[in-house]
Amino acid sequence: MTFELKGESVTASHNLEELKLVYRILHNNLSRFPELMDTHFLIELQNFLQARAGAEGVDVSDHGAWDRWLGNPQVACDVRMANRREIQPGQS
């Protein structure tokens, strides 16, 4: 794992399983920290992970398949939807 400063940006090289772990933790805490939703970091991390999952044959539009690939516990759609709420950046 490495971080390298390049001008105003930081580039990084990380293990895929660790990136999945970071994504799961960030995503699971969006209701507590909604300002994360629109960060370039989270958006780029999600895009990268979805591209990797897709390259491995995962249909990322299938929430169950996406969750399994990320390593999240399995949750039925009706349970997931019952616990869902709208999160707005700038709002707690």
C-alpha positions in Angstrom: 0.0 0.0 0.0 1.3 3.4 -0.9 0.2 7.0 -1.0 2.0 9.5 -3.2 1.5 13.2 -3.4 1.3 14.5 -7.0 0.7 18.3 -7.0 -2.6 18.9 -5.3 -3.6 15.2 -5.5 -2.8 12.0 -3.8 -2.5 8.7 -5.7 -2.7 5.4 -4.0 -2.2 1.7 -4.5 -4.2 -0.5 -2.3 -5.4 -4.1 -1.9 -8.9 -4.7 -3.3 -10.2 -6.3 -0.1 -9.1 -3.3 1.9 -10.8 -1.0 -0.6 -14.0 -3.0 -0.2 -13.7 -2.7 3.6 -13.2 1.1 3.4 -16.2 1.4 1.0 -18.5 -0.7 3.3 -17.6 1.3 6.3 -18.1 4.7 4.5 -21.3 3.5 2.9 -22.7 2.2 6.2 -22.1 5.5 7.8 -23.6 7.8 5.2 -26.6 8.6 7.5 -24.2 9.9 10.2 -22.0 11.7 7.7 -24.1 12.6 4.7 -21.4 15.0 3.4 -19.5 11.9 2.3 -22.1 11.2 -0.4 -20.8 13.8 -2.9 -17.1 13.5 -2.2 -15.0 12.7 -5.2 -13.3 10.0 -3.2 -16.4 8.0 -2.4 -17.8 8.4 -6.0 -14.5 7.3 -7.6 -14.1 4.5 -5.1 -17.6 3.2 -5.9 -17.1 3.6 -9.6 -13.8 1.7 -9.4 -15.3 -1.1 -7.3 -18.4 -1.4 -9.6 -16.1 -1.7 -12.6 -14.1 -4.4 -10.9 -17.2 -6.3 -9.9 -18.6 -6.0 -13.4 -15.4 -7.3 -14.8 -15.8 -10.3 -12.6 -19.3 -10.9 -13.9 -21.3 -9.3 -11.1 -24.5 -7.4 -12.1 -24.0 -4.4 -9.9 -27.6 -3.3 -10.5 -28.6 -6.4 -8.5 -28.2 -5.1 -4.9 -27.8 -8.6 -3.5 -25.0 -9.5 -5.9 -23.3 -6.2 -5.3 -23.5 -6.7 -1.5 -22.2 -10.3 -1.8 -19.2 -9.1 -3.9 -18.5 -6.3 -1.4 -18.6 -8.8 1.5 -21.7 -7.3 3.1 -24.1 -9.5 5.1 -27.0 -10.8 3.1 -30.2 -8.7 3.6 -33.5 -9.5 1.9 -34.8 -6.7 -0.3 -37.9 -6.2 1.8 -35.8 -5.7 4.9 -33.4 -3.4 3.0 -36.3 -1.2 1.7 -38.0 -1.1 5.2 -34.8 0.4 6.7 -34.2 2.8 3.8 -34.4 6.5 4.2 -33.5 9.5 2.0 -30.2 11.1 3.0 -29.4 14.6 1.8 -25.9 16.1 2.0 -25.9 18.9 4.5 -28.6 17.2 6.5 -28.2 14.9 9.5 
